[in-house]
Amino acid sequence: MLLYALLVFLVGACGGLVLASFVLRGRFAPWAVSLLHAMLGATGLVLLAVAVLIDNLGALPLVALGLFLITAMLGFFLASLHFDQKVAMKKCVLAHASFAVTSVVVLLIAVLWQ
């Protein structure tokens, strides 16, 4: 199940790259991509949480889950700005992306060590 979570997060990351490209150019990101990105992130988070709760997988998946939860909180903040029709601050987008990349790397290591 870790592999499925990783794949969902990687597909969602493609949408995140599109969203970041808009925001970093000071433009409002498309709603459809934003919603798809959020749904894929939530799906990956649920898959990862279920895998951590059901299987005894060790520390790395749990660390990845914690990092993804922080990423999700930053994502909720960015979504609230999007909902208010505001272009997000570049620092917040870069922080969200940094946590996301770190989380994916930790999850990738966990998948490879399985």
N, C-alpha and C positions, 0 to 999 in steps of 0.2 A: 504494500500500500504506500510505502514511502516513495517508490518510484513513480506511482501515479500522481502523488502530491507534487513531486518535483516537476513532472511534465506539465501539470496544470499551472504551476507557478511560472515555468519558462514560457508558456504560451501567453500568460497574463503579462509577462515582462515585455513582450513585443508591443502590446497595447500601451504599456507604461512608457516605452521609448517614443511612441507616437505622441502621447500626451506631453511628455517632457519637451519634445521638440517644439511644440506649440508654445508652452509656457516660457521656455528659455528665449523665445523670440518675441515675448510680450503679447502673444495672441491668446484668445480664449479657446480652450480645447473643445473638440466636438463631444457632445453629450453621449452619443452612442458608444464611442470608444471608452469614455469614462465609465459608463455603466458596465460595459463588458469587462473592463479591467477590474472593477470592483467585484463583480460576480465571480470572475476567475480567482481572484485573490481570496475571496470568502470560501469558495469551494476547496481550494488548496489548503486553506487553514483548517477546515473541517476534516478533510482527509488526513492531514498530519496529526490533528488532535486525536482522532479516532485511532490512528496507528499507535500513537504514544500511549493512549489509555488501554488499548487491548493487548498489545504485545510488549514484552519486556525488551526494549531495543537498546537500552543504555543511555548514556548522557547526551550524546551528540544530537539525536532527534529532539530531545527535550530542550536543549539550548537553541536549536533552530526554531522550535515552536515559540519560545520566549522572544527571540529576535523578530519572528514574524508578527507576534502580537504587538510589539513596539512599532513595527512597520505599519500595521493596520491602524493603530491609533493616529499615527502621522497621516495616513491616508484618509481617515475620517475627517481630520482637520482640513486637509486639502479639499475634500469633497464638500465640506461646509462652505468654503470660500467659493467653490464652483457653483454651489447652489445659490449663493448670494450674487452671482454674476460678476464675481471679481476674479481677476487673474491672480493666481497664486504667487507668493514670493519665491524667488529663485532659490534662496537658501533652504526653504522648507522642502521644495521639490528635490533638491540635491541631498538633503538629509534623508528623506523618504527613500530615494534611490540607493543611497549608501547602505542603509539598513537592509533594504531588499536584496542587494547584491551580496552582502555579508551573510544574510540568512540563506540564500540559495547556495552559496559556497559551502556553508556548514552542512546543509541538507545533502548536497552532492557528495561530500566526504562521508556522511553517514550512509548513504546509499551504496557507495563504492566499498565501504568496509563491512557491509552486511554479509 
